[in-house]
Amino acid sequence: MESFMSVKRFADECGWDVKLVYEYARDGSDPLPIHYVKGRHRGGVVIVQEVSEWIRRNSRLYSER
């Protein structure tokens, strides 16, 4: 079973506001992947492996800033 967490928990763990997470999810070029169970519009989850890959693609090292 894949590891996943709620959008709220993900935001808390990153130190981000939930609104920022949804803003990243709306990004047209490389949206942050949020999943919803079929027929549901609330209670989105993120799959840890997918967001780890997304963070690697959308960040840079401190030394490269």
PDBQT receptor file of N, H, CA, C and O in Angstrom, charges set to zero:
ATOM      1  N   MET A   1       0.838  -1.190   0.000  1.00  0.00    +0.000 N 
ATOM      2  CA  MET A   1       0.000   0.000   0.000  1.00  0.00    +0.000 C 
ATOM      3  C   MET A   1       0.878   1.248   0.000  1.00  0.00    +0.000 C 
ATOM      4  O   MET A   1       1.851   1.330   0.750  1.00  0.00    +0.000 OA
ATOM      5  N   GLU A   2       0.533   2.209  -0.838  1.00  0.00    +0.000 N 
ATOM      6  H   GLU A   2      -0.257   2.142  -1.448  1.00  0.00    +0.000 HD
ATOM      7  CA  GLU A   2       1.294   3.441  -0.904  1.00  0.00    +0.000 C 
ATOM      8  C   GLU A   2       1.001   4.313   0.311  1.00  0.00    +0.000 C 
ATOM      9  O   GLU A   2      -0.098   4.296   0.864  1.00  0.00    +0.000 OA
ATOM     10  N   SER A   3       2.005   5.069   0.705  1.00  0.00    +0.000 N 
ATOM     11  H   SER A   3       2.898   5.083   0.255  1.00  0.00    +0.000 HD
ATOM     12  CA  SER A   3       1.818   6.009   1.802  1.00  0.00    +0.000 C 
ATOM     13  C   SER A   3       1.166   7.271   1.260  1.00  0.00    +0.000 C 
ATOM     14  O   SER A   3       1.552   7.777   0.206  1.00  0.00    +0.000 OA
ATOM     15  N   PHE A   4       0.188   7.769   1.977  1.00  0.00    +0.000 N 
ATOM     16  H   PHE A   4      -0.126   7.358   2.833  1.00  0.00    +0.000 HD
ATOM     17  CA  PHE A   4      -0.497   8.989   1.572  1.00  0.00    +0.000 C 
ATOM     18  C   PHE A   4      -0.848   9.783   2.815  1.00  0.00    +0.000 C 
ATOM     19  O   PHE A   4      -0.787   9.280   3.937  1.00  0.00    +0.000 OA
ATOM     20  N   MET A   5      -1.221  11.049   2.587  1.00  0.00    +0.000 N 
ATOM     21  H   MET A   5      -1.270  11.458   1.676  1.00  0.00    +0.000 HD
ATOM     22  CA  MET A   5      -1.655  11.894   3.696  1.00  0.00    +0.000 C 
ATOM     23  C   MET A   5      -2.638  12.919   3.168  1.00  0.00    +0.000 C 
ATOM     24  O   MET A   5      -2.697  13.187   1.968  1.00  0.00    +0.000 OA
ATOM     25  N   SER A   6      -3.398  13.479   4.070  1.00  0.00    +0.000 N 
ATOM     26  H   SER A   6      -3.351  13.261   5.045  1.00  0.00    +0.000 HD
ATOM     27  CA  SER A   6      -4.372  14.504   3.686  1.00  0.00    +0.000 C 
ATOM     28  C   SER A   6      -3.629  15.759   3.214  1.00  0.00    +0.000 C 
ATOM     29  O   SER A   6      -2.461  15.970   3.541  1.00  0.00    +0.000 OA
ATOM     30  N   VAL A   7      -4.327  16.571   2.450  1.00  0.00    +0.000 N 
ATOM     31  H   VAL A   7      -5.276  16.399   2.184  1.00  0.00    +0.000 HD
ATOM     32  CA  VAL A   7      -3.758  17.836   1.994  1.00  0.00    +0.000 C 
ATOM     33  C   VAL A   7      -3.396  18.700   3.198  1.00  0.00    +0.000 C 
ATOM     34  O   VAL A   7      -2.342  19.335   3.206  1.00  0.00    +0.000 OA
ATOM     35  N   LYS A   8      -4.247  18.731   4.201  1.00  0.00    +0.000 N 
ATOM     36  H   LYS A   8      -5.104  18.215   4.194  1.00  0.00    +0.000 HD
ATOM     37  CA  LYS A   8      -4.003  19.526   5.414  1.00  0.00    +0.000 C 
ATOM     38  C   LYS A   8      -2.723  19.075   6.116  1.00  0.00    +0.000 C 
ATOM     39  O   LYS A   8      -1.891  19.895   6.500  1.00  0.00    +0.000 OA
ATOM     40  N   ARG A   9      -2.580  17.759   6.276  1.00  0.00    +0.000 N 
ATOM     41  H   ARG A   9      -3.256  17.092   5.964  1.00  0.00    +0.000 HD
ATOM     42  CA  ARG A   9      -1.380  17.243   6.950  1.00  0.00    +0.000 C 
ATOM     43  C   ARG A   9      -0.132  17.556   6.118  1.00  0.00    +0.000 C 
ATOM     44  O   ARG A   9       0.902  17.941   6.664  1.00  0.00    +0.000 OA
ATOM     45  N   PHE A  10      -0.235  17.389   4.803  1.00  0.00    +0.000 N 
ATOM     46  H   PHE A  10      -1.075  17.076   4.360  1.00  0.00    +0.000 HD
ATOM     47  CA  PHE A  10       0.895  17.705   3.929  1.00  0.00    +0.000 C 
ATOM     48  C   PHE A  10       1.298  19.170   4.093  1.00  0.00    +0.000 C 
ATOM     49  O   PHE A  10       2.480  19.479   4.238  1.00  0.00    +0.000 OA
ATOM     50  N   ALA A  11       0.322  20.061   4.070  1.00  0.00    +0.000 N 
ATOM     51  H   ALA A  11      -0.639  19.810   3.952  1.00  0.00    +0.000 HD
ATOM     52  CA  ALA A  11       0.598  21.492   4.242  1.00  0.00    +0.000 C 
ATOM     53  C   ALA A  11       1.264  21.751   5.594  1.00  0.00    +0.000 C 
ATOM     54  O   ALA A  11       2.241  22.495   5.675  1.00  0.00    +0.000 OA
ATOM     55  N   ASP A  12       0.739  21.144   6.642  1.00  0.00    +0.000 N 
ATOM     56  H   ASP A  12      -0.055  20.539   6.576  1.00  0.00    +0.000 HD
ATOM     57  CA  ASP A  12       1.313  21.318   7.983  1.00  0.00    +0.000 C 
ATOM     58  C   ASP A  12       2.757  20.828   8.031  1.00  0.00    +0.000 C 
ATOM     59  O   ASP A  12       3.626  21.496   8.591  1.00  0.00    +0.000 OA
ATOM     60  N   GLU A  13       3.010  19.660   7.443  1.00  0.00    +0.000 N 
ATOM     61  H   GLU A  13       2.304  19.117   6.988  1.00  0.00    +0.000 HD
ATOM     62  CA  GLU A  13       4.359  19.085   7.476  1.00  0.00    +0.000 C 
ATOM     63  C   GLU A  13       5.349  19.947   6.698  1.00  0.00    +0.000 C 
ATOM     64  O   GLU A  13       6.528  20.005   7.047  1.00  0.00    +0.000 OA
ATOM     65  N   CYS A  14       4.876  20.618   5.644  1.00  0.00    +0.000 N 
ATOM     66  H   CYS A  14       3.918  20.571   5.360  1.00  0.00    +0.000 HD
ATOM     67  CA  CYS A  14       5.741  21.489   4.839  1.00  0.00    +0.000 C 
ATOM     68  C   CYS A  14       5.854  22.890   5.427  1.00  0.00    +0.000 C 
ATOM     69  O   CYS A  14       6.728  23.663   5.036  1.00  0.00    +0.000 OA
ATOM     70  N   GLY A  15       4.967  23.218   6.372  1.00  0.00    +0.000 N 
ATOM     71  H   GLY A  15       4.257  22.590   6.690  1.00  0.00    +0.000 HD
ATOM     72  CA  GLY A  15       4.944  24.569   6.926  1.00  0.00    +0.000 C 
ATOM     73  C   GLY A  15       4.287  25.558   5.981  1.00  0.00    +0.000 C 
ATOM     74  O   GLY A  15       4.579  26.754   6.018  1.00  0.00    +0.000 OA
ATOM     75  N   TRP A  16       3.394  25.053   5.130  1.00  0.00    +0.000 N 
ATOM     76  H   TRP A  16       3.156  24.082   5.100  1.00  0.00    +0.000 HD
ATOM     77  CA  TRP A  16       2.697  25.870   4.138  1.00  0.00    +0.000 C 
ATOM     78  C   TRP A  16       1.242  26.032   4.539  1.00  0.00    +0.000 C 
ATOM     79  O   TRP A  16       0.703  25.223   5.294  1.00  0.00    +0.000 OA
ATOM     80  N   ASP A  17       0.612  27.076   4.032  1.00  0.00    +0.000 N 
ATOM     81  H   ASP A  17       1.050  27.733   3.419  1.00  0.00    +0.000 HD
ATOM     82  CA  ASP A  17      -0.829  27.254   4.175  1.00  0.00    +0.000 C 
ATOM     83  C   ASP A  17      -1.528  26.318   3.191  1.00  0.00    +0.000 C 
ATOM     84  O   ASP A  17      -1.019  26.087   2.095  1.00  0.00    +0.000 OA
ATOM     85  N   VAL A  18      -2.675  25.782   3.562  1.00  0.00    +0.000 N 
ATOM     86  H   VAL A  18      -3.090  25.970   4.453  1.00  0.00    +0.000 HD
ATOM     87  CA  VAL A  18      -3.428  24.878   2.687  1.00  0.00    +0.000 C 
ATOM     88  C   VAL A  18      -3.750  25.561   1.358  1.00  0.00    +0.000 C 
ATOM     89  O   VAL A  18      -3.740  24.913   0.311  1.00  0.00    +0.000 OA
ATOM     90  N   LYS A  19      -4.036  26.859   1.393  1.00  0.00    +0.000 N 
ATOM     91  H   LYS A  19      -4.045  27.386   2.243  1.00  0.00    +0.000 HD
ATOM     92  CA  LYS A  19      -4.345  27.591   0.155  1.00  0.00    +0.000 C 
ATOM     93  C   LYS A  19      -3.164  27.554  -0.818  1.00  0.00    +0.000 C 
ATOM     94  O   LYS A  19      -3.365  27.479  -2.030  1.00  0.00    +0.000 OA
ATOM     95  N   LEU A  20      -1.942  27.605  -0.300  1.00  0.00    +0.000 N 
ATOM     96  H   LEU A  20      -1.779  27.665   0.685  1.00  0.00    +0.000 HD
ATOM     97  CA  LEU A  20      -0.758  27.529  -1.149  1.00  0.00    +0.000 C 
ATOM     98  C   LEU A  20      -0.660  26.165  -1.822  1.00  0.00    +0.000 C 
ATOM     99  O   LEU A  20      -0.280  26.076  -2.989  1.00  0.00    +0.000 OA
ATOM    100  N   VAL A  21      -0.997  25.107  -1.098  1.00  0.00    +0.000 N 
ATOM    101  H   VAL A  21      -1.305  25.179  -0.150  1.00  0.00    +0.000 HD
ATOM    102  CA  VAL A  21      -0.975  23.760  -1.677  1.00  0.00    +0.000 C 
ATOM    103  C   VAL A  21      -1.935  23.689  -2.865  1.00  0.00    +0.000 C 
ATOM    104  O   VAL A  21      -1.578  23.169  -3.922  1.00  0.00    +0.000 OA
ATOM    105  N   TYR A  22      -3.147  24.210  -2.694  1.00  0.00    +0.000 N 
ATOM    106  H   TYR A  22      -3.437  24.633  -1.835  1.00  0.00    +0.000 HD
ATOM    107  CA  TYR A  22      -4.115  24.191  -3.792  1.00  0.00    +0.000 C 
ATOM    108  C   TYR A  22      -3.672  25.104  -4.937  1.00  0.00    +0.000 C 
ATOM    109  O   TYR A  22      -3.970  24.830  -6.099  1.00  0.00    +0.000 OA
ATOM    110  N   GLU A  23      -2.967  26.181  -4.614  1.00  0.00    +0.000 N 
ATOM    111  H   GLU A  23      -2.725  26.403  -3.670  1.00  0.00    +0.000 HD
ATOM    112  CA  GLU A  23      -2.426  27.048  -5.661  1.00  0.00    +0.000 C 
ATOM    113  C   GLU A  23      -1.402  26.271  -6.501  1.00  0.00    +0.000 C 
ATOM    114  O   GLU A  23      -1.410  26.348  -7.729  1.00  0.00    +0.000 OA
ATOM    115  N   TYR A  24      -0.532  25.533  -5.830  1.00  0.00    +0.000 N 
ATOM    116  H   TYR A  24      -0.525  25.471  -4.832  1.00  0.00    +0.000 HD
ATOM    117  CA  TYR A  24       0.433  24.692  -6.548  1.00  0.00    +0.000 C 
ATOM    118  C   TYR A  24      -0.281  23.622  -7.375  1.00  0.00    +0.000 C 
ATOM    119  O   TYR A  24       0.186  23.270  -8.458  1.00  0.00    +0.000 OA
ATOM    120  N   ALA A  25      -1.390  23.108  -6.887  1.00  0.00    +0.000 N 
ATOM    121  H   ALA A  25      -1.770  23.393  -6.007  1.00  0.00    +0.000 HD
ATOM    122  CA  ALA A  25      -2.150  22.083  -7.616  1.00  0.00    +0.000 C 
ATOM    123  C   ALA A  25      -2.801  22.648  -8.876  1.00  0.00    +0.000 C 
ATOM    124  O   ALA A  25      -3.066  21.903  -9.819  1.00  0.00    +0.000 OA
ATOM    125  N   ARG A  26      -3.062  23.954  -8.902  1.00  0.00    +0.000 N 
ATOM    126  H   ARG A  26      -2.847  24.559  -8.135  1.00  0.00    +0.000 HD
ATOM    127  CA  ARG A  26      -3.676  24.591 -10.072  1.00  0.00    +0.000 C 
ATOM    128  C   ARG A  26      -2.644  25.035 -11.108  1.00  0.00    +0.000 C 
ATOM    129  O   ARG A  26      -3.017  25.482 -12.193  1.00  0.00    +0.000 OA
ATOM    130  N   ASP A  27      -1.373  24.922 -10.795  1.00  0.00    +0.000 N 
ATOM    131  H   ASP A  27      -1.071  24.559  -9.913  1.00  0.00    +0.000 HD
ATOM    132  CA  ASP A  27      -0.319  25.342 -11.711  1.00  0.00    +0.000 C 
ATOM    133  C   ASP A  27      -0.428  24.579 -13.031  1.00  0.00    +0.000 C 
ATOM    134  O   ASP A  27      -0.482  23.349 -13.043  1.00  0.00    +0.000 OA
ATOM    135  N   GLY A  28      -0.459  25.308 -14.125  1.00  0.00    +0.000 N 
ATOM    136  H   GLY A  28      -0.415  26.307 -14.116  1.00  0.00    +0.000 HD
ATOM    137  CA  GLY A  28      -0.655  24.688 -15.432  1.00  0.00    +0.000 C 
ATOM    138  C   GLY A  28       0.533  23.901 -15.952  1.00  0.00    +0.000 C 
ATOM    139  O   GLY A  28       0.350  22.940 -16.700  1.00  0.00    +0.000 OA
ATOM    140  N   SER A  29       1.744  24.281 -15.577  1.00  0.00    +0.000 N 
ATOM    141  H   SER A  29       1.893  25.062 -14.969  1.00  0.00    +0.000 HD
ATOM    142  CA  SER A  29       2.922  23.624 -16.141  1.00  0.00    +0.000 C 
ATOM    143  C   SER A  29       3.289  22.318 -15.427  1.00  0.00    +0.000 C 
ATOM    144  O   SER A  29       3.655  21.345 -16.086  1.00  0.00    +0.000 OA
ATOM    145  N   ASP A  30       3.199  22.283 -14.125  1.00  0.00    +0.000 N 
ATOM    146  H   ASP A  30       2.902  23.074 -13.590  1.00  0.00    +0.000 HD
ATOM    147  CA  ASP A  30       3.536  21.074 -13.358  1.00  0.00    +0.000 C 
ATOM    148  C   ASP A  30       2.754  21.092 -12.044  1.00  0.00    +0.000 C 
ATOM    149  O   ASP A  30       3.316  21.400 -10.993  1.00  0.00    +0.000 OA
ATOM    150  N   PRO A  31       1.471  20.766 -12.097  1.00  0.00    +0.000 N 
ATOM    151  CA  PRO A  31       0.638  20.850 -10.885  1.00  0.00    +0.000 C 
ATOM    152  C   PRO A  31       1.021  19.828  -9.827  1.00  0.00    +0.000 C 
ATOM    153  O   PRO A  31       1.394  18.696 -10.134  1.00  0.00    +0.000 OA
ATOM    154  N   LEU A  32       0.921  20.250  -8.585  1.00  0.00    +0.000 N 
ATOM    155  H   LEU A  32       0.618  21.170  -8.335  1.00  0.00    +0.000 HD
ATOM    156  CA  LEU A  32       1.117  19.339  -7.468  1.00  0.00    +0.000 C 
ATOM    157  C   LEU A  32      -0.012  18.302  -7.512  1.00  0.00    +0.000 C 
ATOM    158  O   LEU A  32      -1.182  18.679  -7.572  1.00  0.00    +0.000 OA
ATOM    159  N   PRO A  33       0.313  17.014  -7.484  1.00  0.00    +0.000 N 
ATOM    160  CA  PRO A  33      -0.736  15.996  -7.628  1.00  0.00    +0.000 C 
ATOM    161  C   PRO A  33      -1.553  15.784  -6.350  1.00  0.00    +0.000 C 
ATOM    162  O   PRO A  33      -1.033  15.336  -5.329  1.00  0.00    +0.000 OA
ATOM    163  N   ILE A  34      -2.837  16.116  -6.431  1.00  0.00    +0.000 N 
ATOM    164  H   ILE A  34      -3.260  16.481  -7.261  1.00  0.00    +0.000 HD
ATOM    165  CA  ILE A  34      -3.784  15.851  -5.347  1.00  0.00    +0.000 C 
ATOM    166  C   ILE A  34      -4.830  14.892  -5.904  1.00  0.00    +0.000 C 
ATOM    167  O   ILE A  34      -5.370  15.111  -6.988  1.00  0.00    +0.000 OA
ATOM    168  N   HIS A  35      -5.109  13.844  -5.164  1.00  0.00    +0.000 N 
ATOM    169  H   HIS A  35      -4.671  13.666  -4.283  1.00  0.00    +0.000 HD
ATOM    170  CA  HIS A  35      -6.057  12.816  -5.599  1.00  0.00    +0.000 C 
ATOM    171  C   HIS A  35      -7.352  12.888  -4.793  1.00  0.00    +0.000 C 
ATOM    172  O   HIS A  35      -7.349  13.206  -3.604  1.00  0.00    +0.000 OA
ATOM    173  N   TYR A  36      -8.453  12.585  -5.470  1.00  0.00    +0.000 N 
ATOM    174  H   TYR A  36      -8.455  12.326  -6.436  1.00  0.00    +0.000 HD
ATOM    175  CA  TYR A  36      -9.765  12.515  -4.831  1.00  0.00    +0.000 C 
ATOM    176  C   TYR A  36     -10.396  11.175  -5.172  1.00  0.00    +0.000 C 
ATOM    177  O   TYR A  36     -10.266  10.688  -6.295  1.00  0.00    +0.000 OA
ATOM    178  N   VAL A  37     -11.070  10.590  -4.217  1.00  0.00    +0.000 N 
ATOM    179  H   VAL A  37     -11.176  10.985  -3.305  1.00  0.00    +0.000 HD
ATOM    180  CA  VAL A  37     -11.816   9.361  -4.464  1.00  0.00    +0.000 C 
ATOM    181  C   VAL A  37     -12.970   9.701  -5.401  1.00  0.00    +0.000 C 
ATOM    182  O   VAL A  37     -13.600  10.750  -5.268  1.00  0.00    +0.000 OA
ATOM    183  N   LYS A  38     -13.235   8.830  -6.325  1.00  0.00    +0.000 N 
ATOM    184  H   LYS A  38     -12.723   7.978  -6.434  1.00  0.00    +0.000 HD
ATOM    185  CA  LYS A  38     -14.285   9.030  -7.323  1.00  0.00    +0.000 C 
ATOM    186  C   LYS A  38     -15.586   9.502  -6.671  1.00  0.00    +0.000 C 
ATOM    187  O   LYS A  38     -16.059   8.909  -5.701  1.00  0.00    +0.000 OA
ATOM    188  N   GLY A  39     -16.152  10.575  -7.215  1.00  0.00    +0.000 N 
ATOM    189  H   GLY A  39     -15.768  11.057  -8.003  1.00  0.00    +0.000 HD
ATOM    190  CA  GLY A  39     -17.404  11.116  -6.704  1.00  0.00    +0.000 C 
ATOM    191  C   GLY A  39     -17.255  12.064  -5.531  1.00  0.00    +0.000 C 
ATOM    192  O   GLY A  39     -18.246  12.618  -5.055  1.00  0.00    +0.000 OA
ATOM    193  N   ARG A  40     -16.029  12.260  -5.056  1.00  0.00    +0.000 N 
ATOM    194  H   ARG A  40     -15.224  11.809  -5.442  1.00  0.00    +0.000 HD
ATOM    195  CA  ARG A  40     -15.789  13.142  -3.908  1.00  0.00    +0.000 C 
ATOM    196  C   ARG A  40     -15.141  14.434  -4.384  1.00  0.00    +0.000 C 
ATOM    197  O   ARG A  40     -14.364  14.423  -5.339  1.00  0.00    +0.000 OA
ATOM    198  N   HIS A  41     -15.449  15.535  -3.733  1.00  0.00    +0.000 N 
ATOM    199  H   HIS A  41     -16.080  15.544  -2.958  1.00  0.00    +0.000 HD
ATOM    200  CA  HIS A  41     -14.857  16.816  -4.074  1.00  0.00    +0.000 C 
ATOM    201  C   HIS A  41     -14.084  17.406  -2.903  1.00  0.00    +0.000 C 
ATOM    202  O   HIS A  41     -13.459  18.460  -3.024  1.00  0.00    +0.000 OA
ATOM    203  N   ARG A  42     -14.133  16.724  -1.784  1.00  0.00    +0.000 N 
ATOM    204  H   ARG A  42     -14.640  15.868  -1.686  1.00  0.00    +0.000 HD
ATOM    205  CA  ARG A  42     -13.401  17.152  -0.588  1.00  0.00    +0.000 C 
ATOM    206  C   ARG A  42     -12.573  15.976  -0.088  1.00  0.00    +0.000 C 
ATOM    207  O   ARG A  42     -12.782  14.828  -0.481  1.00  0.00    +0.000 OA
ATOM    208  N   GLY A  43     -11.652  16.286   0.767  1.00  0.00    +0.000 N 
ATOM    209  H   GLY A  43     -11.482  17.219   1.087  1.00  0.00    +0.000 HD
ATOM    210  CA  GLY A  43     -10.858  15.216   1.362  1.00  0.00    +0.000 C 
ATOM    211  C   GLY A  43      -9.783  14.691   0.436  1.00  0.00    +0.000 C 
ATOM    212  O   GLY A  43      -9.500  13.493   0.410  1.00  0.00    +0.000 OA
ATOM    213  N   GLY A  44      -9.178  15.605  -0.334  1.00  0.00    +0.000 N 
ATOM    214  H   GLY A  44      -9.408  16.578  -0.313  1.00  0.00    +0.000 HD
ATOM    215  CA  GLY A  44      -8.102  15.199  -1.228  1.00  0.00    +0.000 C 
ATOM    216  C   GLY A  44      -6.908  14.670  -0.448  1.00  0.00    +0.000 C 
ATOM    217  O   GLY A  44      -6.681  15.046   0.702  1.00  0.00    +0.000 OA
ATOM    218  N   VAL A  45      -6.154  13.794  -1.093  1.00  0.00    +0.000 N 
ATOM    219  H   VAL A  45      -6.338  13.489  -2.027  1.00  0.00    +0.000 HD
ATOM    220  CA  VAL A  45      -4.955  13.231  -0.481  1.00  0.00    +0.000 C 
ATOM    221  C   VAL A  45      -3.782  13.379  -1.438  1.00  0.00    +0.000 C 
ATOM    222  O   VAL A  45      -3.958  13.497  -2.651  1.00  0.00    +0.000 OA
ATOM    223  N   VAL A  46      -2.597  13.370  -0.876  1.00  0.00    +0.000 N 
ATOM    224  H   VAL A  46      -2.453  13.274   0.109  1.00  0.00    +0.000 HD
ATOM    225  CA  VAL A  46      -1.383  13.345  -1.681  1.00  0.00    +0.000 C 
ATOM    226  C   VAL A  46      -0.666  12.032  -1.401  1.00  0.00    +0.000 C 
ATOM    227  O   VAL A  46      -0.638  11.548  -0.270  1.00  0.00    +0.000 OA
ATOM    228  N   ILE A  47      -0.088  11.468  -2.456  1.00  0.00    +0.000 N 
ATOM    229  H   ILE A  47      -0.111  11.861  -3.375  1.00  0.00    +0.000 HD
ATOM    230  CA  ILE A  47       0.698  10.245  -2.335  1.00  0.00    +0.000 C 
ATOM    231  C   ILE A  47       2.145  10.686  -2.143  1.00  0.00    +0.000 C 
ATOM    232  O   ILE A  47       2.701  11.415  -2.964  1.00  0.00    +0.000 OA
ATOM    233  N   VAL A  48       2.739  10.235  -1.052  1.00  0.00    +0.000 N 
ATOM    234  H   VAL A  48       2.287   9.643  -0.385  1.00  0.00    +0.000 HD
ATOM    235  CA  VAL A  48       4.043  10.726  -0.619  1.00  0.00    +0.000 C 
ATOM    236  C   VAL A  48       5.089  10.620  -1.726  1.00  0.00    +0.000 C 
ATOM    237  O   VAL A  48       5.827  11.581  -1.946  1.00  0.00    +0.000 OA
ATOM    238  N   GLN A  49       5.183   9.514  -2.417  1.00  0.00    +0.000 N 
ATOM    239  H   GLN A  49       4.584   8.733  -2.238  1.00  0.00    +0.000 HD
ATOM    240  CA  GLN A  49       6.187   9.351  -3.467  1.00  0.00    +0.000 C 
ATOM    241  C   GLN A  49       5.990  10.373  -4.585  1.00  0.00    +0.000 C 
ATOM    242  O   GLN A  49       6.963  10.936  -5.087  1.00  0.00    +0.000 OA
ATOM    243  N   GLU A  50       4.742  10.616  -4.979  1.00  0.00    +0.000 N 
ATOM    244  H   GLU A  50       3.951  10.159  -4.571  1.00  0.00    +0.000 HD
ATOM    245  CA  GLU A  50       4.470  11.591  -6.041  1.00  0.00    +0.000 C 
ATOM    246  C   GLU A  50       4.862  13.002  -5.635  1.00  0.00    +0.000 C 
ATOM    247  O   GLU A  50       5.460  13.728  -6.428  1.00  0.00    +0.000 OA
ATOM    248  N   VAL A  51       4.532  13.403  -4.403  1.00  0.00    +0.000 N 
ATOM    249  H   VAL A  51       4.046  12.813  -3.759  1.00  0.00    +0.000 HD
ATOM    250  CA  VAL A  51       4.876  14.771  -3.996  1.00  0.00    +0.000 C 
ATOM    251  C   VAL A  51       6.375  14.912  -3.753  1.00  0.00    +0.000 C 
ATOM    252  O   VAL A  51       6.927  15.998  -3.929  1.00  0.00    +0.000 OA
ATOM    253  N   SER A  52       7.034  13.840  -3.356  1.00  0.00    +0.000 N 
ATOM    254  H   SER A  52       6.585  12.957  -3.213  1.00  0.00    +0.000 HD
ATOM    255  CA  SER A  52       8.493  13.881  -3.222  1.00  0.00    +0.000 C 
ATOM    256  C   SER A  52       9.134  14.164  -4.572  1.00  0.00    +0.000 C 
ATOM    257  O   SER A  52      10.061  14.968  -4.667  1.00  0.00    +0.000 OA
ATOM    258  N   GLU A  53       8.643  13.505  -5.614  1.00  0.00    +0.000 N 
ATOM    259  H   GLU A  53       7.890  12.851  -5.537  1.00  0.00    +0.000 HD
ATOM    260  CA  GLU A  53       9.149  13.738  -6.970  1.00  0.00    +0.000 C 
ATOM    261  C   GLU A  53       8.820  15.157  -7.429  1.00  0.00    +0.000 C 
ATOM    262  O   GLU A  53       9.653  15.817  -8.051  1.00  0.00    +0.000 OA
ATOM    263  N   TRP A  54       7.610  15.627  -7.126  1.00  0.00    +0.000 N 
ATOM    264  H   TRP A  54       6.934  15.091  -6.621  1.00  0.00    +0.000 HD
ATOM    265  CA  TRP A  54       7.195  16.982  -7.506  1.00  0.00    +0.000 C 
ATOM    266  C   TRP A  54       8.090  18.024  -6.841  1.00  0.00    +0.000 C 
ATOM    267  O   TRP A  54       8.510  18.987  -7.483  1.00  0.00    +0.000 OA
ATOM    268  N   ILE A  55       8.379  17.832  -5.560  1.00  0.00    +0.000 N 
ATOM    269  H   ILE A  55       8.038  17.051  -5.038  1.00  0.00    +0.000 HD
ATOM    270  CA  ILE A  55       9.241  18.772  -4.834  1.00  0.00    +0.000 C 
ATOM    271  C   ILE A  55      10.634  18.792  -5.447  1.00  0.00    +0.000 C 
ATOM    272  O   ILE A  55      11.222  19.863  -5.597  1.00  0.00    +0.000 OA
ATOM    273  N   ARG A  56      11.173  17.631  -5.805  1.00  0.00    +0.000 N 
ATOM    274  H   ARG A  56      10.695  16.761  -5.683  1.00  0.00    +0.000 HD
ATOM    275  CA  ARG A  56      12.490  17.599  -6.445  1.00  0.00    +0.000 C 
ATOM    276  C   ARG A  56      12.489  18.381  -7.761  1.00  0.00    +0.000 C 
ATOM    277  O   ARG A  56      13.446  19.095  -8.061  1.00  0.00    +0.000 OA
ATOM    278  N   ARG A  57      11.416  18.247  -8.544  1.00  0.00    +0.000 N 
ATOM    279  H   ARG A  57      10.638  17.667  -8.300  1.00  0.00    +0.000 HD
ATOM    280  CA  ARG A  57      11.328  18.946  -9.836  1.00  0.00    +0.000 C 
ATOM    281  C   ARG A  57      11.131  20.446  -9.675  1.00  0.00    +0.000 C 
ATOM    282  O   ARG A  57      11.539  21.216 -10.545  1.00  0.00    +0.000 OA
ATOM    283  N   ASN A  58      10.519  20.872  -8.588  1.00  0.00    +0.000 N 
ATOM    284  H   ASN A  58      10.187  20.247  -7.881  1.00  0.00    +0.000 HD
ATOM    285  CA  ASN A  58      10.111  22.268  -8.428  1.00  0.00    +0.000 C 
ATOM    286  C   ASN A  58      10.868  23.016  -7.339  1.00  0.00    +0.000 C 
ATOM    287  O   ASN A  58      10.383  24.021  -6.820  1.00  0.00    +0.000 OA
ATOM    288  N   SER A  59      12.031  22.538  -7.000  1.00  0.00    +0.000 N 
ATOM    289  H   SER A  59      12.424  21.721  -7.421  1.00  0.00    +0.000 HD
ATOM    290  CA  SER A  59      12.829  23.217  -5.980  1.00  0.00    +0.000 C 
ATOM    291  C   SER A  59      14.297  23.223  -6.407  1.00  0.00    +0.000 C 
ATOM    292  O   SER A  59      14.676  22.599  -7.398  1.00  0.00    +0.000 OA
ATOM    293  N   ARG A  60      15.082  23.920  -5.660  1.00  0.00    +0.000 N 
ATOM    294  H   ARG A  60      14.773  24.427  -4.855  1.00  0.00    +0.000 HD
ATOM    295  CA  ARG A  60      16.513  23.922  -5.906  1.00  0.00    +0.000 C 
ATOM    296  C   ARG A  60      17.234  23.866  -4.565  1.00  0.00    +0.000 C 
ATOM    297  O   ARG A  60      16.660  24.197  -3.527  1.00  0.00    +0.000 OA
ATOM    298  N   LEU A  61      18.468  23.454  -4.595  1.00  0.00    +0.000 N 
ATOM    299  H   LEU A  61      18.933  23.185  -5.438  1.00  0.00    +0.000 HD
ATOM    300  CA  LEU A  61      19.260  23.355  -3.371  1.00  0.00    +0.000 C 
ATOM    301  C   LEU A  61      19.556  24.731  -2.812  1.00  0.00    +0.000 C 
ATOM    302  O   LEU A  61      19.604  25.719  -3.545  1.00  0.00    +0.000 OA
ATOM    303  N   TYR A  62      19.750  24.783  -1.521  1.00  0.00    +0.000 N 
ATOM    304  H   TYR A  62      19.710  23.980  -0.926  1.00  0.00    +0.000 HD
ATOM    305  CA  TYR A  62      20.077  26.047  -0.859  1.00  0.00    +0.000 C 
ATOM    306  C   TYR A  62      21.295  26.698  -1.521  1.00  0.00    +0.000 C 
ATOM    307  O   TYR A  62      21.313  27.910  -1.740  1.00  0.00    +0.000 OA
ATOM    308  N   SER A  63      22.299  25.900  -1.835  1.00  0.00    +0.000 N 
ATOM    309  H   SER A  63      22.284  24.916  -1.658  1.00  0.00    +0.000 HD
ATOM    310  CA  SER A  63      23.540  26.430  -2.420  1.00  0.00    +0.000 C 
ATOM    311  C   SER A  63      23.334  26.983  -3.824  1.00  0.00    +0.000 C 
ATOM    312  O   SER A  63      24.195  27.703  -4.329  1.00  0.00    +0.000 OA
ATOM    313  N   GLU A  64      22.208  26.660  -4.468  1.00  0.00    +0.000 N 
ATOM    314  H   GLU A  64      21.508  26.075  -4.057  1.00  0.00    +0.000 HD
ATOM    315  CA  GLU A  64      21.920  27.129  -5.823  1.00  0.00    +0.000 C 
ATOM    316  C   GLU A  64      21.021  28.357  -5.841  1.00  0.00    +0.000 C 
ATOM    317  O   GLU A  64      20.678  28.856  -6.913  1.00  0.00    +0.000 OA
ATOM    318  N   ARG A  65      20.635  28.849  -4.668  1.00  0.00    +0.000 N 
ATOM    319  H   ARG A  65      20.913  28.443  -3.798  1.00  0.00    +0.000 HD
ATOM    320  CA  ARG A  65      19.710  29.996  -4.613  1.00  0.00    +0.000 C 
ATOM    321  C   ARG A  65      20.345  31.259  -5.073  1.00  0.00    +0.000 C 
ATOM    322  O   ARG A  65      19.697  32.306  -5.085  1.00  0.00    +0.000 OA
TER     323      ARG A  65
